[in-house]
Amino acid sequence: MRSPEPLLSPPKPGLPPEEPSTSTSSTKLPGPVPSPILKSSSSRRTHSRSYSQETVTFAEILRQSSRPIDFEPNGNGFAPNSTQLPNFLRSSTRRNSGRIGSQRDLSDDEARFIYINEPARTHGSVKFVNNAISTSKYTVITFLPRNLFEQFHRVAYIYFLILGALNFVPQLGVFTPALGILPLAFVLFLTAVKDAYEDFRRHRSDNTENSRTSTVLTDGEFQPKMWKDIQVGDIIRVTNNETLPCDMVLLATSDPTGVAYVQTINLDGESNLKTRYAKQETLSTPPERMMGLVKCEQPNRNIYGFLANAEINGKKVSLGPSNIILRGCELKNTNWIIGVAVYTGSDTKVMLNNSGAPSKRSRLESHMNRETISLSVLLGLICTIVMVLAGIWLFVHEEDVGITPFYRKYDFEGKNKDTYNWYGKGGMIVFTFMSAVILFQIMIPISLYISMELVRLGQAFFMIQDKQMYHKATKSKFQCRALNINEDLGQIRYVFSDKTGTLTENKMEFQCASVYGSDFSGSSDGTNENITSVKADGVVLRPKTIVKTDPKLHELLRNGTGRDADRARDFFLALATCNTIVPIEMETADPNVRLLEYQGESPDEQALVYAAAAYGVMLIERTSGHIIVDVFGQQQRYFLF
């Protein structure tokens, strides 16, 4: 039985049953000032649930009996006998969800007020941003000035601009001044086209993201709505394997205890599953009748913190980091969740932590800037020497300047002997310096930058077309998002590691075990790769990771007798059950075969559960109330408390 019905717990004798909520969609709540949520600390109470029947945990069962599962021989080896564990009542293992209060009280000035399922009323006094995002760098108006500003961060471009301006000085006698600007203009144009194409892809990605649809409660029914149109206060429904469109407070889940599993790999890079909880006060209320006021802190960049209070259907509850799911998280192992949007668009925590598209510069480009400055200083020194020598020559041959062909001071061919190409000794010295700059400008060739830009474009083309970097699973090619840092590929200057395993691939593997003094550390026969598979609901399930097993230990577990065999079976049963691992089914090419991927917060737990599955004790299903384990072909269900 893969999907058992949840057990119902009887209320404690003497306690009156909870009255159903009488709130309707037309119920109006008071305004944000004064706050209807926060009360004095003396009025806060702690609510809890208790049951008349005594609850016994699975761990207590193991402690009370040395052999919790008796194995009897059958045609396939040893299997559990017909003795079944009693159907004990279950209760939540997490902290009391009915606790009122929070870490600190929020004042009305530093909080935002959100009316659940009333976005128009929420946006009445304060206009919140919409859910559209923008990760692009330029717009049509700001592209030209901002792009030129960023390009002229290269010192060489400023140098070439000064040279182009010198060509337009008529006293220097340059015949075609425009030719000095063409190389720089060509480089600027080529770089601008490249930057425009990169930003166009960002705009296209933003439009694709903003055009995604989610199911939003509208006029009492869940209807598809684009992400960019979602507003603060909307009630949103997200199904399994979907990405959350905004930061939302969890109201209800498909699990009766309000547990949801999310993957935060887009936020913190961790692929393990996190648990989030819905408050008990909101689980039983239908979404169309959900009414309330959420008072939360202003948007901030802290993805691990959340401070809020709420009044939902007349009940006051406190909210914390375990009750909010952030934008970019992916729902896993949960059929559906329902939440209310509290932060949208640029106010979401993931966007507040996004510093925008940076202007990346490679190490080679930074090195070229330093070299350009050095060569410019050398060029200025050479031109200064030429200028000083020219000034000395002018002062020495001052009387001969009038008849010197280059410095003809007078026009002897004209009727009046006015000055001709003579601007004084000081002016002629300055023009000599400028002429020297133009003559020695080849010390910093602009063709080098043109060649580098063309090479970068060629490298990006070949990297995108590289078949070895093609991902067949997603049918996606390599993407070169920043063409300015191609030459930095493979160059590592500093290595920082936050913990063991970042660089060494913290891969945990099950090697051996010791149970009650019995050493199962391997045998002379060596180990082999055992591919265990079980059949459930007509589908064959196999672990995703293959573990090498000891043949003797495997034989002892299946066909062995005696105390050592019983304790070894108990050991692997404990490995498969006493953990926080969540099994997730993955489709394969064969529709009748699925892979079981064990996801959890600890790689140690994953390795142990994979090892138990390889030896015949396979965890198949886990919910907040029960787990299903296949023990050598026989499925058993254990209830959690």
Disulfide bonds with the S-S distance in Angstrom:
none
